[in-house]
């Protein structure tokens, strides 16, 4: 049993070393912070680190409401951007 465990540990270390060499950080945890950003003719909610948007809205207030709902569910922050792209406000729902 110990030979099998040491083999599994060796394989895990090998995989981690390969991922690290390729530029993937295996210790980095993804966040659930929600960004309210200008999008086309309205506003969008986008999870931090994502390229794709979660939802799009005509009004910023609607996008903020959606972002708050998601942030509360995942104990994250809402980062509200201005139309120019700068950060206007940050609301925290983390414990």
C-alpha positions in Angstrom: 0.0 0.0 0.0 2.8 2.4 0.8 4.5 1.8 -2.6 1.2 2.7 -4.3 0.8 5.9 -2.2 4.4 7.0 -2.9 3.8 6.3 -6.7 0.7 8.5 -6.6 2.5 11.3 -4.7 5.4 11.1 -7.3 2.9 11.4 -10.2 1.2 14.3 -8.5 4.5 16.1 -8.0 5.4 15.4 -11.6 2.1 16.9 -12.9 2.6 20.0 -10.7 6.1 20.5 -12.0 4.9 20.2 -15.6 2.1 22.7 -15.0 4.4 25.1 -13.3 6.9 24.9 -16.2 4.1 25.7 -18.6 3.1 28.7 -16.6 0.1 27.4 -14.7 0.0 28.2 -11.0 -1.6 25.2 -9.3 -1.8 27.1 -5.9 -3.6 30.1 -7.3 -7.3 30.1 -6.4 -9.9 31.7 -8.7 -12.0 34.4 -7.2 -15.7 35.0 -7.6 -15.4 38.8 -7.6 -17.9 40.4 -10.0 -17.1 43.4 -12.1 -19.8 45.7 -13.5 -18.3 47.1 -16.7 -19.5 49.1 -19.7 -20.4 46.8 -22.6 -21.6 47.8 -26.1 -24.6 50.1 -25.5 -25.1 49.1 -21.9 -23.5 47.3 -19.0 -22.3 43.8 -18.2 -21.4 41.6 -15.3 -18.1 39.7 -15.6 -16.4 37.4 -13.2 -12.9 38.4 -12.4 -10.4 36.7 -14.7 -13.1 35.7 -17.3 -13.1 37.1 -20.8 -16.7 36.2 -21.4 -19.5 38.2 -19.7 -21.9 36.6 -17.2 -24.8 38.9 -18.2 -25.6 42.1 -20.1 -28.0 44.8 -19.1 -29.3 48.1 -20.4 -28.9 50.0 -17.1 -25.9 50.0 -14.7 -28.3 49.7 -11.7 -29.6 46.4 -13.1 -26.1 45.1 -13.7 -25.1 46.1 -10.1 -28.2 44.2 -8.7 -27.2 41.0 -10.6 -23.5 41.4 -9.5 -24.6 41.8 -5.9 -26.7 38.6 -6.0 -23.7 36.6 -7.3 -21.3 38.2 -4.9 -23.5 37.4 -1.9 -23.9 33.8 -3.1 -20.1 33.3 -3.5 -19.0 35.6 -0.6 -17.1 37.8 -3.0 -16.8 41.5 -4.0 -18.6 43.7 -6.5 -16.3 46.1 -8.4 -18.3 48.8 -10.1 -16.5 50.6 -13.0 -17.2 54.0 -14.5 -18.1 54.4 -18.2 -14.5 55.4 -18.8 -13.3 52.1 -17.3 -12.0 53.3 -14.0 -13.2 51.9 -10.7 -16.1 53.8 -9.1 -16.9 51.7 -6.1 -16.2 48.3 -4.4 -18.7 46.4 -2.3 -17.5 43.5 -0.2 -19.7 40.5 0.7 -16.9 38.2 2.0 -16.9 36.9 5.5 
